[in-house]
């Protein structure tokens, strides 16, 4: 997985994604409240084996806005309602075609739990790193904003990649049923 630290790298990534036509993403936020949380960074995957993480800041805001507002792209996420609200708080409107892995899984398996960890384990055989392993628990729990980006990169990219790979499987399963 790759940590991108300058705006040019992010612009190059956006250009590659534009050619691939689809990408998945995972927002890293300080809290679980979409309307008040601070977006710390974004992990993005657009191939079955890649992941890129970069911080969410003013220097790369235009590239991020161009990516999410590109109507020609398919934007893949998990719990897109949260992401849409969080991004709207920064004047970024998702305009591409949407695919929500959580909703797809629910439609296919309404009786099963729909957490990314469980779906990833069941379909991909991948056990995702738990958030509490990185942030801790209870009184010692930290915020993502208190961690180094290098620690967040693997966690975030692993989730983005799982979302990307799950979308292909679930989309196929939906077409077959």
C-alpha positions in Angstrom: 0.0 0.0 0.0 1.2 3.5 -0.7 1.1 6.7 1.3 0.9 9.7 -1.1 2.3 12.9 0.4 2.3 15.5 -2.3 -0.4 17.0 -4.5 1.3 15.9 -7.8 1.2 12.2 -6.7 -2.5 12.6 -6.0 -3.2 14.3 -9.3 -1.4 11.4 -11.1 -3.6 8.9 -9.2 -6.8 10.8 -10.2 -5.6 10.6 -13.8 -5.0 6.8 -13.6 -8.4 6.3 -12.0 -10.1 8.3 -14.8 -8.8 5.8 -17.3 -9.9 2.8 -15.2 -13.4 4.2 -14.9 -14.1 2.9 -11.3 -12.6 3.2 -7.8 -13.4 2.3 -4.3 -12.7 4.5 -1.3 -12.7 4.5 2.5 -12.9 7.8 4.4 -10.9 8.1 7.6 -12.7 10.4 10.0 -12.3 11.3 13.7 -15.8 10.3 14.7 -18.8 8.3 13.4 -21.0 11.3 13.0 -21.0 12.3 9.3 -22.2 15.8 9.9 -19.6 16.8 12.5 -16.6 14.5 11.9 -13.3 15.7 10.5 -12.2 13.8 7.4 -8.5 13.0 8.1 -7.7 11.1 4.9 -8.9 8.9 2.0 -7.9 5.5 0.9 -8.5 4.6 -2.7 -8.2 1.4 -4.7 -8.9 1.0 -8.5 -7.3 -2.4 -9.3 -7.7 -5.7 -7.5 -4.4 -5.4 -5.7 -3.6 -1.7 -5.0 -4.3 0.9 -2.4 -3.3 4.5 -1.9 -3.8 6.7 1.2 -3.5 10.5 1.4 -4.5 13.2 3.8 -7.6 15.3 3.2 -6.4 18.9 3.1 -6.6 22.1 1.2 -3.6 21.4 -1.0 -5.3 18.4 -2.6 -8.9 19.5 -2.3 -9.3 20.3 -6.0 -8.0 16.8 -7.1 -10.4 15.2 -4.6 -13.3 17.3 -5.8 -12.5 16.5 -9.4 -12.4 12.8 -8.6 -15.7 12.5 -6.7 -17.5 14.9 -9.0 -16.6 13.1 -12.2 -19.9 11.8 -13.6 -18.1 9.2 -15.8 -16.7 7.2 -12.9 -18.2 4.4 -10.8 -17.7 5.2 -7.2 -17.6 2.2 -4.9 -18.0 2.4 -1.2 -19.3 0.9 2.0 -22.0 2.9 3.8 -22.0 5.6 1.1 -24.7 7.5 3.0 -22.1 8.4 5.6 -19.5 9.3 3.0 -21.9 11.5 1.0 -22.8 13.5 4.1 -19.2 13.9 5.2 -18.0 15.0 1.8 -21.0 17.4 1.3 -19.8 19.1 4.5 -16.7 20.0 2.4 -18.7 21.1 -0.6 -17.9 17.8 -2.5 -20.8 16.2 -4.2 -20.5 12.7 -5.4 -21.8 12.7 -9.0 -20.6 9.4 -10.5 -22.5 6.1 -10.6 -22.6 4.6 -7.1 -22.2 1.1 -5.8 -22.5 0.5 -2.1 -21.1 -2.9 -1.0 -23.2 -2.8 2.2 -26.5 -2.3 0.4 -25.6 -4.9 -2.2 -24.8 -7.5 0.5 -28.0 -6.6 2.3 -30.1 -7.1 -0.8 -28.5 -10.5 -1.4 -28.4 -11.6 2.2 -30.9 -9.6 4.3 -30.7 -12.1 7.2 -26.9 -11.8 7.6 -24.9 -9.1 9.4 -23.6 -6.4 7.0 -20.3 -5.3 8.6 -17.3 -4.9 6.2 -15.2 -7.2 8.5 -17.7 -10.1 8.2 -18.4 -9.7 4.5 -14.7 -9.5 3.7 -14.0 -12.6 5.8 -16.9 -14.5 4.2 -16.2 -13.6 0.6 -12.5 -12.8 0.3 -11.1 -14.9 3.2 -9.5 -11.6 4.4 -9.6 -10.8 8.1 -9.4 -7.0 8.2 -7.4 -5.2 10.9 -9.8 -4.0 13.6 -10.1 -0.3 14.3 -9.5 -0.9 18.1 -6.2 -2.5 17.3 -5.0 0.8 15.9 -6.8 3.2 18.1 -7.1 1.3 21.3 -10.1 1.0 23.6 -11.7 2.8 26.5 -9.9 5.7 28.2 -6.7 5.1 26.1 -8.6 5.2 22.8 -7.0 7.7 20.4 -8.4 9.5 17.4 -7.1 8.9 13.8 -5.9 12.6 13.9 -3.5 11.6 16.7 -1.8 8.9 14.6 0.9 9.0 12.1 -0.3 8.6 8.5 2.0 5.7 8.0 0.0 3.8 10.7 -3.3 4.6 9.1 -2.3 3.8 5.5 -2.4 -0.1 5.8 -5.6 0.0 7.8 -7.4 2.3 5.4 -6.0 0.8 2.2 -6.9 -2.7 3.3 -10.5 -1.7 3.7 -10.6 0.2 0.4 -9.2 -2.8 -1.4 -11.7 -5.2 0.3 -14.5 -2.8 -0.8 -13.2 -2.8 -4.4 -12.8 -6.6 -4.6 -16.2 -7.2 -2.9 -18.0 -5.0 -5.3 -16.9 -7.2 -8.2 -18.1 -10.4 -6.5 -21.4 -8.9 -5.2 -22.2 -7.3 -8.6 -21.8 -10.6 -10.3 -23.9 -12.3 -7.6 -26.6 -9.7 -8.1 -26.7 -10.3 -11.8 -27.0 -14.1 -11.3 -29.9 -13.8 -8.9 
